[in-house]
Amino acid sequence: MALWDGRFQKDTDKSVADFTESLTLDQRLYPYDVWGSQVHARMLARQGIIQQEDADSIESELSRIKERLDNGALSMQSHMEDIHMTIENALIEALGDVGAKVHAGRSRNDQIATDERLFLRDQVDKLSDLLSAVQTALVELADHYRDVIVPGYTHLQHAQPVSFAHHLLAYVEMFERDKQRFADARHRINLLPLGSGALAGSTLPLDRNFVAGELGFDGILENSMDAVADRDYIIEFVSALSIAATHTSRLAEDIILWASPEFGFIEIDEAFCTGSSLMPQKKNPDVAELIRGKTSRVFGGLVQILTLLKGLPLTYNRDIQEDKAGMLDALDTFTSILSVLAPMLSSTEVNRQNAHHAVQDPYLMATDLAEWLVQQGVPFREAHRQVGSFVKFCNQNRTSPDQASLEQLRACIPSATEECLKLFSAERSVQSRTTEGGTAPERVQEQLSKWKKRLQASG
């Protein structure tokens, strides 16, 4: 029988029991539910609400129940609805009336919110470690190929030459901000709802601050209705997941492009590729493609939780039971992305020859020529116009800018000198971009050194 059926005369229809159960999802929260219940019982005894010996019995039996759950020895039955009732029912079966005392001063409403926050707190810490592993793989790859120069792109068109390492380190910066977002969300996750009851608090002399301290929370949620009704901590968590997944998806897209024959900058290890069932020659970057594709599932979790909450009146509504489906799928999906991304990066190799060939495009250095003119006192817009006219001349005459004569150059750029003809070098272009955050070798080395130290310290 259900633990709440005192006012009911009929049993729940089986179809309703199957429809309303959340045990399929929330059983993952059992370690946190057990822990929270143990601390809650400890607090009840401390406050004189139950006997100390009863609290001791409850704590001990809850530990045994956790062992059974760890080993799969405690069966999950849908008529128990959720993990809370499953554990409490097992406790009552073992201890009788003593076990029934554990639920004093709490509701499943504040109980599930507590479990979720404890769970998410741990997940934030685990995700930070996984993101650090991806950062480390990027830094190691960047360090190994720090002398490689590749075309940088805007609009997927050749723009300017950049260090390959500089490109990779851009993602290291992005993932660091992702870690900061998770860490920042952790502060708001790490507040205790337990003791708020169903919505209005309790007449019992609960010590919520004691429970918060025992469970490692930074404090308590100070409004009982807010504590049980809102799931903004899940929204924020899945939002951070979505932003981080955006970054992994963009990195995957770069990997897919770089590995294509048209680019040919990198070689993805065969262990992270698949073949074609029809075309024997194919080596497909399926892992990178699935990283890109699975990002949509992470986004779906965010849309789901936002849509779920947007029209709910205060306080708790059964709709909120659906908060876990999208959250857990988004979490599991992104965790799988990070778990495969780091080793794929570690096994990737760069084709130096193809990269070198690609940066021989002299048009990549057009901006260098315009900035040279600026250094001679020419206003930038005029310098831009003159270099643009030179590009047009080269296109119309089917000649390469680095093959033009000084006379041809001066026809478009009157103040040009022999030095201008030396600007069409990718190596020189990269070496000259020494501004902070730039792609010059010394700047890239500074970034590499910084990230090596930071990641070693965090590891």
N, C-alpha and C positions, 0 to 999 in steps of 0.2 A: 504494500500500500504506500501511496505517496505520503511524504512527511507533512503535507499541507492539507490533507483531505478531511479535516475535522468538520467542516461545514457542508461537505458534499454528501449526497445520498447515492449518486451513481458513480460507477467506475469510469475513468476516462476511456473513450473509444480508442481502439488500437490505432486507427488512422490518425487520430489527433495526437496520440503519444508519439507516433513516428514523425509526424509533422512538426511537433513543437520541441523535440529533443535537440540539445546542442552538444551532447556528450561526444559526438563524432569529432567535433573540433576542440571543445574546451578540455578534453582529457589531457591535452598537452600541458595544461596548467597545473596538473596535480601536485608537483613538488612545491609550488608556491601556495596552493590551497592548504596543503598539510602544514607547511611552515606557519602560515598566517593563523591557522586554527590552533596550533600549539601555543603561539604567543598570545592569542586571544584568551585561551584557557588560563595561561599563566597570569594574565592581567585580571581575569575574573576572580581568581583566588587571592591575588594581591589586594584586591578591593573588597574582599569579604563577601563576594556575591556567590561563590561556590567554595566548598571546602578544599583545602590544599591537597588532601589525599585524592580527592576526585580529579583535581587538575593534573596531579602526577599520573594518575591512571590514564587520563585522556591523552596526555603527551606521549606516554609510553606506547599506548595502543595506536596512536597516529603514526608513530615511527614504524610499527609493525605493518600497518596498512600501506605505508609508503614502500616498504620492502616488497610487499605483495604486488603493488603496482609496478615497481621496478622490474620484477620478475615475470609479470604477466599472469600472476596467480589470482588476481582479483578480477573477475569478469565484469565487463561493461554491459549493462543492460539498459536499453533505451527507455524503459518505463521509469527509470530513475531521473530522467530528464537531463541532468547535467553532472559535472564532476563533483560539485559541492554536495549534492544529495547522495551521490554514490559513496563518497567518503563518509558522510555523516551516517548514512544507513549502515555501512560496515562497522562504524564505531558503536552504534546502538546495538547492533547484533552481538558485538563482543562484550559490551559493558552494560547493556540495559539502560536503566534510568540515568546512570552516571553519564553515559555517552550522550544522552539527550540534553544534558546541561550545557553542552559546548556552544549552542546557538543563542544563548542569552545575550541580548544587547547588540545583535547584528542581524542583518538581512542578507539574502543572496544578492541584493542590489549593491550594497557596499562591499560585499565579499568578492564579487566578480571584478569590480573595479580595482580592488586591492591586488587580486591575482594578476590582472592584466598589467598593472603598473610594475609589479615585481618582475614579471616576465619580460616586459619591454626594457626595463633597466638592464637586465642581463644581455638582451639582444643588442642594445646600443654598444655595450662594451665589446661584444663579439664582432660586430660589424666594423668597429674601429680597428680591430686587429686585422680583419680581412682586407680592409682598405689600405692599411699600412703594408700588407704583403704585396698588394698590387703596386703601390708606390715604390717599394723596394725593387720589384721586378723592372719597373720603368727606369729607375735610377741606374740600375746595373746595366740595362740595355743601352741607355744613353751614354754611360761612362765608357762602355766598350766601343761604341761607334761615335765618340765625341768629335772625331776629325772629319766625319762625313757631312757633306753639304747636299741639301736637296732643294728643289724649288718650293717656295712657300706659295700658297694659293689664296686668292680671293675670288669669289664667284666660280670656283673650280677652274680658274684660269691662272696661268703663270703670273706671279706677282713680283716677288723678290727672293733672292737666295737666302736660305736660313740654315743654321746648324740643325741636323737631324736630332741631336740631343736637346736642343732648345725646344723643338716641336714636342718631344716626349715630355719634357719637364713642364710644359703648359698643363698637361693632364695631372701631373703630380700636384701642382698648385690647386687645381680644381678639386681633386680628391681630398686635399687638406681642408678646404672649405666645407666639403661634405662631412668630414669628421667633426669639424667645429659645429656644424648644424646639429649633428646627432648629440654632441656633448651639451649644446645649449638646450636642446629638447629634453635631455636627461634631467635638467634642473626642474622642469615643470612636470615631468613624469614622476619624479621622486618625492611625491607628497601623498600622505596617507588618507584614503577615504574611510577606512574601517572605523566603526563607531558612529557613522552617520545614520545607521539603520536603513529603513526603507526609503525615508526622505526627510524625517523630522528630528533625527537624533534619538536619544533614549532617556527614560526616567531613571535608569540604573546609573550608579556612580562610576561610569567608565573612566579609565585613564588613557585617553587616546595618545597623549604624548609619550607615555611609557611604551605603548605598542609601536609607535613610530620609531622610537629609539632602538627597540629590539629588532625591528625589521630593516633597520638601516635607512629609513626615510629621513629626509632633511627637515620635515615638519608635517603638519596636518593641513588638510583642506578645511577651511574655516566656515564654509557654508554647506550644511548637510544636503540641501537640494542640489546645489552645484556638484557636490561630490559624487552623487549617484546618477545624475542626469546627463552630464556632458561627457563627450568622448573626444574633446579637442586634442588631448594628448595622443590619441591614435591618429587623428588627422595630421597633426604636426609630424609624427613619426613617419607616416606613409608619404607625406609630402617630402620629407628629407630623403626617403627612399627613392622617390620619383626624380628628384633633382640629381641624386647620385647616379641613378640608372640612365638619366639623360647623358651624363658624362661618359659612362661606360659604352653607351650606344654610339656616341660620336667617335670615341676611340675605335670601336669596332668598325665603323664606317671607314675611318682612315686606314685601318689594317686591310680591309677588303679592297680598297682602291690601290693601296701600295702593293698588294700581292697580285694584282691583275697584270696580264701581259703588257697592257698599255702603259703601266707605270713600272712594274718590275723592280721596285725598290727593296722589297723584302721577300723572304722565303719563310712561309709558315711551316713548322714541323709537320710531317705527315701524321703524327699522332693526334693532331688537332684539325685534321681535314678528312673529308670523305671523297669517294669516287662516284661515278655515274653508273647507273644500272644499264645504260645503253652505250655511252661513249667511253671507250677504254682509256682515252688519254686524259680524262678530266681529273683534276685535283681541286676540289671545291672548299672554300673557306667557311664550311657550314657552322663551325663553332662561333665564329665572329658574326655570321648572319643571324644565328639564334640569339646571341647576346643582343643584337639590334632588335630582333623580333620580340623577344621575351619582355623587353622594356614596356611594351604595350600592356602586358598583364599587370605590371607594377602600377602604371597609370590607371588601369581599370580599378585597382584596389582603392586608389585615392578618390576617384569619381564615386565609387560605391559608398564609401563611408560619408562623404559629403552629402550625397543624395539621401542617404539613410536618415541623417540628423536634421536636415534643413527644415522639416515641417513638424517636428515633434514638440508638443507642449511639455512643460515641466510637470512631473519629474521623469521617473522611469516609465518606459513603455516597452512592451515585449519586442517591438521592432529592434531595440538596441541589442538583442541577442545576436543579430546579424552583423554586429561590428567586427566579429572575429574572422569571418570568411575571407573578406577582401584583404584584411590586414595580414593574415597568416599566409595567404597566397602570394601577396606582394613581398613579404619578408622572405619566404622560401625561394621565390623566383630570383630575387636579388642576391640572396646568399649563394645560390647556385651559379649565378653570373660571376661573382667575385671568386668563387672557388676554382673556376676553370680559367678565368682571365689571367691570373698571376702565372700559372705554369705555362700557358700558351705564350705569354710575353717572354718568359725566361728561355724558351726554346726557339725563339724567332731569330733569324739571321738576316743581315742586310747585304744586298748586292751592291757593293761599292762601285763596280763598273757602270751599272745602269744609273745609279745616282749621279755619278760624275758626268756621264753623258747628258743627263737631263739638265744640269745646271750650266751647260755650255751655251744655252740660249741667251744671246746678248741682250735681248729685250728685257731680261730680268734686271739689268743694270740701268734701265732708263732713268729711274729715280735718282740713282747715284749721279748721273750727269746733270739732272736738274738741281740737285743740292750742291754740286760743284759750282754751278753758276751763281747760286745764292751766296756762296762764300766769296764770290768775286763782286758782290754788291748788286746783283741783278734781283729785282723783286721776284718772289717765288712764282706768282701768277704769270709773269712774263717768261720766266725760266721754263715753266710748265708748257707754255705756248710754243716756245722755240724748240724744245725737245720733241713736242708733239708733231711739229712740222717736219722735223728730221725723221721721225718714225714714218710719217706719211710718205716722205721722199723715198725711204728705203723700201716700203711696201710697193710703191708705184714703179720703182725701178728694179724690183726683185733682187735687191742686194741686202746683205746682212750689215747691221750697224757697225760691227767690229771689222768689216771689210771696206768700209767707206774711207775715202781719202780725207785729208784735212781740209782740202778745198771744198769738197762736197759737204763736210760738216759745217764749215764756215758759211756756206750758202744759206743755211738755216739758222746757225748759231754764230753770229759775227764774232763774238769774243772767245770762241773756242781756240784751244792751243793743243800742242802735241800731247800734253798731259791727259786731255780728254780721251784720246785714243787708248789710253792705258786703263780706263775705268771699266772696260767690258770684261771684268774678271770676277767670277763668283767668289773666289778666295779673298780677293781684295775687298769686295763689297761686304762680305761677312766680317772680316777683320776690322773694318772701319766703323761698324755699328757698336760703339763702345758705351752708349748711354746706359744708365742703370736699367736693368731689365731687357737689355738688347741681346743680340745674337752673336756678338763678338766672342771669340774663344775664351778670353779671360773672364768675361761675364758668365759664360756658360760654366766655366770651371768653378767660379764662385758659387753658382747655384748648385752644382754637383756636390761641392764640399759641404755646403749648408745642409742639403738634404741627407747626405750620408750621416752626418753628425746627428741630425734631428731624428732620423729613423732608427739609428742605433740606440739613441737615448730612450726613445719610446718603446723599443723592443726589449 
